[in-house]
C-alpha cells in the first residue's frame, strides 16, 4: 500500500522549463559600449561610497517598473536631467522588477509581466533585460533590488548598484547572494527601524560563502563567493518613524564605525522616512541637504520614488491603467522630481563652494 502514497510535490501544480541565463544573454547581448558604461558607473559609485568622489548619489525612479513605454519616457527625462546636474549629483535610475509583498499582490514585472496572473516569467525576464539594455544605452546607470536569488544571473551585468530590501536584509539567502554580486550593494534597515540587521548583513556579505544556485547554463550548482566589500547602509525609517534626523544618523554612523563598517549612508526619502506620504519625499531630501550644509559628511546619497505622474493606482483586471502612474507605492511626479533635483543641485553647489 505504501507504494501508492504520494509524498512528493503534493502542493506543486506543475513546473515549467526556463531559458538559461546564457541563452537570454545571447538573445539580448551586451555591447562593448554598455559593458564599459556599467563598469565605469560601478567605479564612480564605489568612489562616492568611499568618500573619494564628492558628488551626491541620487537613485530615482518608479517604485516598480510595469510599463516599458512609460519607463522609457521617464528614463529619457532623467537622462537629460542627469546631464544638467552631473557636476554635483550622480544620478542613477531606480529600475525595480521584483516586489516583496506583505501578504499577496502583484510581485513585479519579471514574475507577472502581463499583470493578469499568468506569471509568464520567461517573458518577464526578457522584458526586464530589454528595458535595462535601453536604459544603459542612454548612458543612464541602473539600480535594482534583487529579491529572488536566481534573477541576478539573468540581469545583474546591466545593474550598477543593487539594494537588499528591509524585508530581506535579515535573510541568510540574500546575504549569501549579495556576497557574490559584482556591484556595490545597499542594505536597508529592518521594517521595525532597527539598523542591527543591516549591519549584520554588511558583515556577512563581505565574507566568503558557499551556497546552492545556478550557473550560466541554468544547472543547479554550488556557488562559492569571494565576498562583496562594497556594502552601505540605507536608512528608510521603520514603523512610521523616520530615522534621517541628526541624532538617528549620528547613532547609525557610530554603530557602523564600531563594527568597522563603511560609515557613509544613503537616506531613502520614501517609506517610513516620509511617513508613507509620497509628497513628503522632497522635504526629506531638503532636510538631509541642510545637514550636509551644516557639516555632515556621512550622508552621501538619497533615494526617491518618482515617476511621470503623482500618486499610485490599483491593478483592477477590468480597468485600464493610467499611463505613467505607479501600481505599487505612490511616487512623486516628474515636475516635482525635476524641481527637487535642481534645488538639490543648487544646495550642493553652495556646499562645495563654501567647503
C-alpha positions in Angstrom: 0.0 0.0 0.0 2.9 2.4 0.8 4.0 2.4 -2.9 0.7 4.1 -3.9 1.2 7.0 -1.5 2.3 10.3 -3.0 4.6 12.2 -0.7 6.5 14.4 -3.2 5.4 17.7 -4.8 2.0 17.3 -3.1 1.3 21.0 -3.4 3.1 21.6 -6.7 0.7 22.0 -9.6 3.4 21.9 -12.3 6.9 23.0 -13.2 7.9 24.7 -16.5 11.3 24.9 -18.1 13.0 28.3 -18.2 15.5 29.8 -20.6 19.1 29.7 -19.2 21.0 32.9 -18.3 23.4 32.2 -21.1 20.6 31.9 -23.7 18.9 35.1 -22.6 22.2 37.0 -22.7 22.9 35.6 -26.2 19.4 36.8 -27.3 19.8 40.2 -25.7 23.6 40.8 -25.5 25.7 43.5 -24.0 27.6 45.8 -26.4 31.2 46.8 -25.6 29.8 50.3 -25.1 27.3 49.2 -22.5 29.8 47.0 -20.7 32.2 49.9 -20.4 29.3 52.1 -19.2 28.3 49.7 -16.4 31.9 49.2 -15.3 32.5 53.0 -15.1 29.3 53.6 -13.3 30.1 51.0 -10.7 33.5 52.5 -10.2 32.1 56.0 -9.7 29.5 54.7 -7.2 32.3 52.9 -5.3 34.3 56.2 -5.1 31.2 58.1 -3.8 30.6 55.4 -1.2 34.2 55.6 -0.1 34.2 59.4 0.1 36.7 59.7 -2.8 34.2 61.3 -5.1 32.4 64.4 -3.6 29.3 64.1 -5.8 25.9 63.2 -4.2 24.5 59.8 -5.3 20.8 60.1 -6.2 18.8 56.9 -7.0 15.5 58.0 -8.5 12.8 56.2 -10.4 9.5 54.3 -10.1 8.7 52.1 -7.1 8.4 49.4 -9.7 8.5 49.1 -13.5 5.3 47.8 -15.0 5.1 49.6 -18.4 8.0 49.6 -20.8 6.8 52.7 -22.7 6.4 54.8 -19.6 9.7 53.6 -18.2 11.5 54.7 -21.3 9.8 58.1 -21.3 10.9 58.5 -17.7 14.4 57.3 -18.4 14.7 59.9 -21.3 13.7 62.7 -19.0 16.0 61.5 -16.2 19.0 61.2 -18.6 18.6 64.8 -19.7 18.2 66.0 -16.0 21.2 63.9 -15.1 23.4 65.8 -17.6 22.3 69.2 -16.1 23.4 68.3 -12.6 26.3 66.0 -13.3 28.9 68.2 -11.6 27.2 67.9 -8.1 24.9 64.9 -8.4 25.5 61.4 -9.8 22.0 60.2 -10.9 21.2 56.5 -11.2 17.7 55.3 -12.3 15.8 53.1 -9.9 14.7 50.1 -12.1 12.9 47.6 -9.9 11.4 44.5 -11.4 10.7 42.5 -8.2 8.3 43.5 -5.4 8.2 41.8 -2.0 4.6 41.6 -0.7 3.5 41.6 2.9 0.7 39.1 2.1 -0.3 38.8 -1.6 -0.3 41.1 -4.6 1.5 41.8 -7.9 5.1 40.6 -7.5 6.6 42.7 -10.3 7.3 42.6 -14.0 9.6 39.6 -14.0 7.1 37.5 -12.1 3.9 38.6 -13.9 4.6 40.8 -16.9 1.0 40.8 -18.2 -0.3 41.7 -14.7 -3.1 39.1 -15.1 -2.0 36.2 -13.0 -0.5 34.3 -16.0 3.0 34.5 -14.5 4.9 34.4 -17.8 8.3 34.6 -16.2 10.3 33.8 -19.4 8.6 36.9 -21.0 9.2 38.9 -17.8 12.9 38.2 -17.8 13.2 39.2 -21.5 11.3 42.4 -20.8 13.5 43.3 -17.8 16.7 42.7 -19.7 15.5 44.6 -22.7 14.5 47.6 -20.5 17.9 47.6 -18.8 19.7 47.5 -22.1 17.8 50.5 -23.4 18.3 52.5 -20.2 22.1 51.8 -20.2 22.2 52.7 -23.9 21.1 56.2 -22.9 24.2 56.5 -20.6 22.0 56.2 -17.6 23.2 53.8 -14.8 20.6 51.4 -13.4 19.8 50.4 -9.8 17.7 47.4 -8.8 16.6 45.4 -5.8 17.4 41.7 -6.0 14.7 39.6 -4.3 14.8 36.1 -6.0 18.4 34.8 -5.7 18.2 33.3 -9.2 17.4 36.5 -11.0 20.8 38.2 -10.8 22.2 35.6 -13.2 19.9 37.0 -15.9 20.2 40.7 -15.5 22.9 41.8 -13.0 25.5 42.6 -15.6 23.3 45.6 -16.5 22.9 46.9 -12.9 25.4 49.3 -11.4 24.1 49.4 -7.8 21.8 46.9 -6.0 19.6 47.0 -3.0 18.6 44.4 -0.4 15.2 45.4 1.0 14.1 45.8 4.5 12.2 42.5 4.5 15.1 40.5 3.2 18.2 42.1 4.8 17.9 39.6 7.6 17.8 36.7 5.2 20.8 34.4 5.0 19.9 33.6 1.4 20.1 37.3 0.4 23.3 37.9 2.4 24.9 35.0 0.5 23.6 36.2 -2.8 25.0 39.8 -2.1 28.4 38.3 -1.3 28.7 37.3 -4.9 27.2 40.3 -6.6 29.6 42.3 -8.8 28.3 45.8 -7.9 28.0 47.9 -4.7 25.0 46.8 -2.6 22.9 48.9 -0.2 21.2 47.2 2.8 18.1 48.8 4.2 17.4 48.8 7.9 14.6 46.5 9.1 11.0 47.3 8.8 11.0 47.9 12.6 13.6 50.7 12.2 16.4 48.6 13.6 19.8 49.0 11.8 21.3 45.9 13.5 20.1 43.5 10.8 21.6 45.7 8.1 24.9 45.9 9.9 24.9 42.1 10.3 24.1 41.8 6.6 27.0 44.0 5.7 29.4 42.0 7.8 28.1 38.7 6.4 28.1 39.7 2.8 31.7 40.9 2.8 32.7 37.3 3.8 33.1 34.3 1.6 30.1 32.0 1.2 29.1 28.7 -0.4 25.5 28.1 -1.3 23.3 26.4 -3.9 22.4 28.4 -7.0 22.5 28.1 -10.8 25.3 28.6 -13.3 25.0 30.4 -16.7 23.6 27.3 -18.3 20.9 27.0 -15.7 22.3 24.0 -13.9 22.0 23.7 -10.2 25.4 24.4 -8.8 27.4 25.1 -5.7 28.2 28.8 -5.8 31.4 29.9 -4.0 31.8 33.6 -3.5 34.8 35.9 -2.6 32.6 38.3 -0.5 31.5 41.8 -1.5 33.3 44.6 0.3 31.1 47.3 -1.2 28.2 47.4 1.2 26.5 50.5 2.5 23.7 51.3 4.9 20.3 52.7 3.7 18.2 54.4 6.3 14.5 54.1 5.5 12.8 54.6 8.8 10.5 52.0 10.5 7.1 51.6 12.0 6.1 55.1 10.7 9.1 56.7 12.5 11.7 58.4 10.4 15.5 57.9 11.0 17.1 60.6 8.9 17.3 63.2 11.7 20.6 64.3 13.1 20.5 62.0 16.1 19.5 58.9 14.2 22.2 59.4 11.6 24.9 60.1 14.3 23.8 56.9 16.1 23.9 54.9 12.8 27.4 56.3 12.0 28.7 55.4 15.5 27.4 51.9 15.2 28.9 51.5 11.7 32.3 52.7 13.0 32.1 50.5 16.0 31.6 47.5 13.7 34.4 48.7 11.4 31.9 49.1 8.5 31.6 51.9 5.9 30.1 54.8 7.9 28.8 56.7 4.8 25.0 56.3 4.5 22.2 56.7 1.9 18.8 58.0 3.0 15.7 56.6 1.5 13.3 59.6 1.3 10.3 57.4 0.9 8.7 54.7 3.1 8.8 55.5 6.9 11.1 58.4 6.4 8.2 60.2 4.7 5.7 58.5 6.9 4.5 56.9 3.7 3.3 60.2 2.3 4.9 60.3 -1.1 4.7 64.1 -1.5 6.9 64.5 1.7 9.9 62.9 0.0 11.2 66.3 -1.2 11.0 67.6 2.3 13.2 64.8 3.5 15.7 65.5 0.7 15.9 69.2 1.7 16.4 68.4 5.3 19.3 66.0 4.7 20.9 68.5 2.5 20.6 71.1 5.3 22.5 68.5 7.4 25.2 68.3 4.8 25.4 72.1 4.7 25.9 72.1 8.4 28.9 69.8 8.0 27.5 66.3 8.0 29.9 64.4 5.7 28.4 61.0 6.3 25.2 61.4 4.1 26.4 60.6 0.6 23.2 59.8 -1.2 19.4 59.6 -1.3 16.7 57.5 -2.9 13.5 59.0 -4.4 10.4 57.1 -5.6 9.5 59.1 -8.7 7.5 58.5 -11.9 5.8 60.5 -14.6 2.8 61.4 -12.6 1.9 61.7 -8.9 0.4 59.0 -6.7 -0.4 55.4 -7.4 -3.2 53.2 -8.6 -4.6 49.7 -8.0 -4.4 46.9 -10.5 -8.0 46.1 -11.5 -8.5 43.4 -14.1 -11.4 45.1 -15.9 -9.9 48.6 -15.7 -7.3 50.3 -17.9 -4.3 51.6 -16.1 -3.4 55.3 -16.0 -0.3 56.0 -18.0 2.8 56.8 -16.0 1.3 56.2 -12.6 2.8 53.7 -10.1 1.0 50.4 -9.4 2.8 49.9 -6.2 4.0 52.6 -3.8 2.9 56.2 -4.6 5.6 58.3 -6.3 6.1 62.0 -6.9 5.5 63.1 -10.5 8.1 64.3 -12.9 7.6 68.1 -12.3 8.2 67.7 -8.6 11.2 65.4 -9.3 12.9 67.9 -11.6 12.3 70.8 -9.2 13.7 68.8 -6.3 16.8 67.7 -8.1 17.5 71.2 -9.4 17.1 72.6 -5.9 19.4 69.9 -4.6 22.0 70.7 -7.2 21.9 74.4 -6.2 22.2 73.4 -2.5 25.1 71.0 -3.1 26.9 73.6 -5.3 26.8 76.1 -2.4 28.2 73.5 0.0 31.0 72.6 -2.4 31.9 76.3 -2.9 31.9 77.1 0.9 33.8 73.9 1.5 
